[in-house]
Amino acid sequence: MAKPFPTQKKTFWQRVLPFVCIGGLLSAGIPTLTQAQSNPGFTWRWDGNARDIKNLSYFLTNGTPGFMGDTYRLEFGVQNVAISELRISYPDYFDGSFDPKAIEVRVGGIKSNKFFNLRRDIGEPVALREVNLDADNYLIQIVPAEVIPAGQPVRVILSNVRNPPTGGMYNFKGWIMAPGDVPLSRGVGVWTISIFRG
């Protein structure tokens, strides 16, 4: 009778190593698939009132230096007052450009998890009366045709943005104006936008 072919027992690493290699290859490919960026993990604040500043969520479809045609989705969040005007200020060293004809405001929508940002419902568009791009004061003023009621998520979408030619971090600040005899301006928070080569 012939002896059976001798078999060797595989060690733990011989069984696990192929799966580790495949997982490493797959995870290395994910950053090339996802160019979009959203909120960073933490931010540095150099001024004294860092506790009073609220970090706001944002989403960039590309986020690389010099890219023409990027889209910034800036989340104002849910406000407890009605909104008659939205303002976005940006730093003087931001040397990109905005298209005032490609700015829109959306309200409502369903927020899903961060991994599937492209699948989320970004809300209903709001008719705008005026969009003013004040390059001298580094300010974007958006006036809706009707007052936006309180208690629903508000976001501004800046399309057709030309990113700065060099990377960096840029603090965009959000402001809202509440309707009334004397309109009151209130700061909503800051978007710390990172633009870098991926």
N, C-alpha and C positions, 0 to 999 in steps of 0.2 A: 504494500500500500504506500502511495506517495505521500510525502509530508506536505501539509498545507504551507502556502507561501507565508513566511514570517511577517507579521504586522508590527509596526512600531506605534506606541502610544504617542499622540501629539502632546506637546507641552502646552501649558496655558498660553504662552506668548505666540506659539505657532498657530493657535486657533484664533487669537484675538488680533494679531498684527494685520491681517488683510482688512478687517473692518476698520481699524484705526487709520490705515492708509487711505481707504475709500472716504472715510469721514473727513480726513484732512484735505483731500483733493476737492471735495464738495464745498467745504467751508471756505477754501481759498478762492473759489469761483463766485461766491455770493457777493463780495464787495464790488466786483466788476459788473454784476447785474443790477445792483441798486445804487444808482448815482444820486438819488434824491437824499436830502438831508432834513433833519428836524431838530428839535431842541437838544442842546448839548447837555451832558450830565451835570456839570456845575459851571459856574461863571465866576470870574473875579470882579470885585467891585472895589475901586480905589477911593471912592468918595466916602464921607462919614455917615451918610444916611442909607447904608446898604440894607438895613432891616426894613425900610419903608418901601423898597422897590420890589414889584412883583414881576417875576419872569413869565413872559407870555409864550405860548406855543406858536411855532411857525413850521412851514414846510416849503422846501425848494425843490423844483423838479430836476435841476441840474447842479447848481452850486459850485461850478468851477470858474476860475478867473477868465475874464475875457469872453465868456459865452454870451452869444446874442440870442435873445428869444427865451430867456429863463422866465419861470413863473414863481412868484412869491405868494404863499398863502399865509396871511397874518391873522391869527386868531385874537379877537378882542374879548372873547368869552361872553358870559351872560352878565348883563349889567342890570342893576336894580333901579335905574332911572331911564326915562325915554331919551332918545338920541336925536338931536337935530343937526349935528355936524360931527364928522370924524376927522381927526388930524393925525398925520404921521410925520414926525420929524426924523431926519437922518443926519449923521455927522458930516462936517464939512470935508473930511478926507475921503468920503465915499465918492469915487470918481466914475461911477457907473451912470446909467441914464434910465429914465422911466418914460413910458408912453402914456400920456394922459387919456388917450382914446381907448386904452386897453386896461382901464381900472374899473373894477366892479365890486359891489358890496352884496353879500349874501347873508340871509338870516335863516335860522332853523337848521335842519339837517341832523343826521344821526352820526354820532362819533363812534367809530369802531376802534379796534386795537391798533397800535402803532405800526405793526408789521405790514398791514394791508391798507396803508394810507391812500392808495390810488382807488380803492374800492368804496371808500366812505361817501356818504351822501353829503355834499357840501352846501346844501340848502337852496332856497329860492332866491333868484336875483331881485334886487331892489332897484326901482327906477331912480335915477340920479338927476338932480336939477343942475348941479355944477361940479366940475372937477377942476381944481386950480393947482398947478404945479409951480410953486414959488422957489425957483432955483437959487435966488439971492439969499433967502432965509432958510434954505434946506428943509422945505415943508411941503407936504401934500395935503390939501384941504378937499374934503369930499362932503358935499351937501346933498342928502337924499331929497327926492321930490316930496315925500311925506315923512313925518316923524316916525322913527323906528321905535315901536313899543318896548317897554322894559320886559325882562324875564325870558329872553330867547337868545341863543348863541348868535354872535355877529362876527363875520370875518370879512377881511378885505383881500381881494385877489388882484395882484399886480402882474399883468401878463406883458410879454414882449419887453422884458427888462434886459438891458445890457449890463452884465456884471463888470466890476472893476477889473482892469487888466492884471493887477497883482492881487494876491489873496490877502486875507486879513479877517479881523473880527470887527463888526459894526453894530453899534447900539442904536436901534431904531426905537423911538419912543411913541407910544400911543396915547392920544387924548380924545376925549369926547366932550361935546357941548350939549348941555341939557336945555330944553326949551323953556322959555319964560320971558318975563319983561326984561330982566337982566340975565342974559345967557351966562351960565357958569361953566368954566372950563375945568375939567378934572382929569388928572393923569390916570391912565389905566394900568400901565406897566411898560416893560421893556422887552424887545426881542433882541437877543444877542445873536446876530446872524454871522455864521462862519462861512467864508468862501475860501476854498483851498483846492489845490490840485489833488485829485484822487488817485 
